[in-house]
């Protein structure tokens, strides 16, 4: 006599089999999702790495071109301005000094006094680049006679600002002229021939009176003061 399986047991077995299949399907689905996520992650990393390499390569190339252009143009400008032979204006009574802003230059006369006289007449007297300078009405002037060994590369007023000593004003001018491509000499705070030639070239190119000196219009156009 064959034993018969109880109907309830068959139903239970079917339910367990369906549940097992569902678990397997869900497990396989989760496994595929994790695998796909890992693959996508690796793919994204590779893509981003390649993209960053390309971006950095382009950026570096652009910066290199900019540096080369700057160096090339700077060299061309220096060579150009050196070859212009711009005449230095040493005449404070010329037409270039006719404006009101140049009155300090027109009225300048070399004065010789001893140390005691200078000290009794001016509060601010400084020693720079081998010479003594006194401050008066917005300008630095050579204090001739203050010391017997004093030396002045330039004999005339120097427009001042922000309480800077004359050599610091000259350094600022030299530095800006260098950045603008007009000057490639030493930034030493000395108002010598190369600096004055560079100033004259800058003034000529910017519609200023060619005074070859550090005056207020020139500093304003250079963006210094």
C-alpha positions as CSV (number, residue, x, y, z in Angstrom):
1,X,0.0,0.0,0.0
2,X,1.5,3.3,-1.1
3,X,1.8,6.1,1.5
4,X,0.1,9.3,0.4
5,X,1.6,12.7,1.0
6,X,-0.5,14.9,3.0
7,X,-1.7,17.9,0.9
8,X,-0.6,20.4,3.5
9,X,2.9,19.1,3.4
10,X,3.0,19.5,-0.4
11,X,1.9,23.1,-0.1
12,X,4.6,23.8,2.5
13,X,7.3,22.3,0.3
14,X,6.2,24.4,-2.6
15,X,6.2,27.5,-0.5
16,X,9.7,26.7,0.8
17,X,11.0,26.1,-2.8
18,X,9.5,29.4,-4.0
19,X,11.0,31.3,-1.1
20,X,14.4,29.7,-1.8
21,X,14.2,30.7,-5.5
22,X,13.3,34.2,-4.5
23,X,16.2,34.4,-2.1
24,X,18.6,33.1,-4.9
25,X,17.2,35.6,-7.4
26,X,17.5,38.5,-4.9
27,X,21.0,37.4,-3.9
28,X,22.0,37.2,-7.6
29,X,20.5,40.6,-8.2
30,X,22.5,42.1,-5.3
31,X,25.6,40.4,-6.5
32,X,25.2,41.8,-10.0
33,X,24.5,45.3,-8.6
34,X,27.6,45.2,-6.5
35,X,29.7,44.0,-9.4
36,X,28.2,46.7,-11.6
37,X,28.9,49.3,-9.0
38,X,32.5,48.2,-8.7
39,X,33.0,48.2,-12.4
40,X,31.4,51.6,-12.8
41,X,33.6,52.9,-10.0
42,X,36.7,51.7,-11.6
43,X,35.6,53.0,-14.9
44,X,34.8,56.4,-13.5
45,X,38.2,56.5,-11.7
46,X,40.0,55.7,-15.0
47,X,37.9,58.3,-16.9
48,X,38.5,61.0,-14.3
49,X,42.2,60.2,-14.1
50,X,42.5,60.4,-17.9
51,X,40.5,63.6,-17.9
52,X,42.6,65.2,-15.1
53,X,45.8,64.3,-16.9
54,X,44.5,65.9,-20.1
55,X,43.3,69.0,-18.3
56,X,46.6,69.4,-16.4
57,X,48.6,68.8,-19.6
58,X,46.6,71.6,-21.4
59,X,46.9,73.9,-18.4
60,X,50.6,73.4,-18.1
61,X,51.0,73.9,-21.8
62,X,49.1,77.1,-21.6
63,X,51.1,78.4,-18.7
64,X,54.3,77.5,-20.5
65,X,53.2,79.4,-23.6
66,X,52.3,82.4,-21.4
67,X,55.7,82.4,-19.8
68,X,57.5,82.0,-23.1
69,X,55.4,84.9,-24.6
70,X,56.1,87.1,-21.6
71,X,59.9,86.4,-21.8
72,X,59.9,86.9,-25.6
73,X,57.9,90.1,-25.5
74,X,59.9,91.4,-22.5
75,X,63.1,90.8,-24.4
76,X,61.7,92.5,-27.5
77,X,60.6,95.5,-25.5
78,X,63.9,95.8,-23.7
79,X,65.8,95.6,-27.0
80,X,63.4,98.1,-28.6
81,X,63.6,100.7,-25.8
82,X,67.4,100.4,-25.5
83,X,67.7,101.1,-29.2
84,X,65.5,104.3,-29.2
85,X,68.2,106.6,-27.8
86,X,65.6,108.8,-26.1
87,X,67.3,112.0,-25.1
88,X,67.4,112.9,-21.4
89,X,66.0,116.3,-20.6
90,X,68.3,118.1,-18.2
91,X,66.8,121.6,-18.8
92,X,64.2,122.4,-16.1
93,X,63.3,125.6,-18.0
94,X,62.4,123.8,-21.2
95,X,58.8,123.7,-22.5
96,X,58.3,120.2,-21.0
97,X,58.3,121.8,-17.5
98,X,55.8,124.6,-18.3
99,X,52.8,123.1,-16.4
100,X,51.9,124.0,-12.8
101,X,52.8,120.4,-11.7
102,X,56.4,121.1,-12.7
103,X,56.9,124.3,-10.7
104,X,59.2,122.6,-8.2
105,X,61.6,121.7,-11.1
106,X,61.4,125.2,-12.7
107,X,62.2,126.9,-9.4
108,X,65.0,124.5,-8.4
109,X,68.4,126.0,-7.8
110,X,71.3,124.2,-6.3
111,X,72.0,125.5,-2.8
112,X,75.2,125.1,-0.9
113,X,75.0,125.2,2.9
114,X,76.7,123.5,5.8
115,X,75.2,120.7,7.9
116,X,74.1,123.2,10.6
117,X,72.2,125.4,8.2
118,X,70.3,122.5,6.6
119,X,69.4,121.1,10.0
120,X,68.1,124.4,11.2
121,X,65.9,124.9,8.1
122,X,64.5,121.4,7.3
123,X,63.2,118.7,9.7
124,X,63.6,115.7,7.2
125,X,67.0,115.1,5.9
126,X,68.1,111.6,4.8
127,X,71.2,109.9,3.5
128,X,70.8,107.6,0.5
129,X,73.2,106.4,-2.3
130,X,76.0,108.6,-1.2
131,X,74.1,111.9,-0.8
132,X,71.9,113.8,1.6
133,X,68.4,114.9,0.6
134,X,66.0,117.3,2.3
135,X,62.2,117.1,2.1
136,X,60.2,120.2,1.1
137,X,56.6,120.6,-0.2
138,X,56.2,117.1,-1.5
139,X,59.7,116.7,-3.1
140,X,63.2,115.4,-2.2
141,X,66.0,117.8,-3.1
142,X,69.8,117.3,-2.9
143,X,71.3,119.0,0.2
144,X,74.5,120.3,-1.4
145,X,77.2,121.1,1.1
146,X,75.7,119.0,3.8
147,X,78.8,116.8,3.6
148,X,81.9,117.4,1.6
149,X,82.0,113.8,0.1
150,X,78.3,113.7,-0.9
151,X,77.5,112.4,-4.3
152,X,74.3,112.8,-6.5
153,X,73.7,110.8,-9.6
154,X,70.9,113.3,-10.4
155,X,70.7,116.9,-9.5
156,X,67.1,117.9,-9.1
157,X,63.8,117.3,-7.3
158,X,62.3,113.8,-6.9
159,X,58.5,113.6,-6.3
160,X,57.8,111.8,-3.1
161,X,54.7,109.9,-1.7
162,X,53.7,107.9,1.3
163,X,56.7,109.1,3.3
164,X,59.1,107.0,1.3
165,X,62.8,108.0,1.1
166,X,64.0,109.1,-2.4
167,X,65.8,105.8,-3.1
168,X,62.6,103.8,-2.3
169,X,60.6,106.0,-4.7
170,X,63.2,105.3,-7.4
171,X,63.1,101.6,-6.7
172,X,59.3,101.6,-7.1
173,X,59.7,103.4,-10.4
174,X,62.4,101.1,-11.7
175,X,60.4,98.0,-10.7
176,X,57.2,99.2,-12.5
177,X,59.2,100.3,-15.6
178,X,60.8,96.8,-15.6
179,X,57.3,95.2,-15.4
180,X,56.2,97.4,-18.3
181,X,59.2,96.4,-20.4
182,X,61.0,99.8,-20.4
183,X,63.8,99.0,-18.1
184,X,66.2,96.1,-17.6
185,X,68.9,97.7,-15.5
186,X,69.5,97.1,-11.8
187,X,66.7,98.0,-9.3
188,X,69.1,99.9,-7.1
189,X,67.3,103.1,-6.2
190,X,69.8,105.3,-8.2
191,X,68.3,107.7,-10.7
192,X,71.0,107.2,-13.3
193,X,71.1,107.4,-17.1
194,X,69.4,104.1,-17.8
195,X,66.5,104.8,-15.4
196,X,66.1,108.3,-16.8
197,X,66.1,107.0,-20.4
198,X,63.4,104.4,-19.5
199,X,61.3,107.2,-17.8
200,X,61.6,109.3,-20.9
201,X,60.5,106.5,-23.2
202,X,57.6,105.7,-21.0
203,X,56.5,109.4,-20.9
204,X,56.8,109.7,-24.7
205,X,54.6,106.6,-25.2
206,X,52.0,107.7,-22.7
207,X,51.5,111.3,-23.9
208,X,53.3,112.9,-20.9
209,X,55.8,115.7,-21.0
210,X,59.2,114.1,-21.6
211,X,60.9,115.4,-18.5
212,X,63.1,112.3,-17.8
213,X,62.5,112.8,-14.1
214,X,60.2,111.4,-11.4
215,X,57.3,113.8,-11.4
216,X,53.7,113.4,-10.2
217,X,52.1,112.8,-13.6
218,X,54.6,110.1,-14.3
219,X,54.0,108.3,-11.0
220,X,50.3,108.6,-11.5
221,X,50.5,107.1,-15.0
222,X,52.7,104.3,-13.7
223,X,50.0,103.5,-11.2
224,X,52.3,104.1,-8.2
225,X,51.0,107.3,-6.7
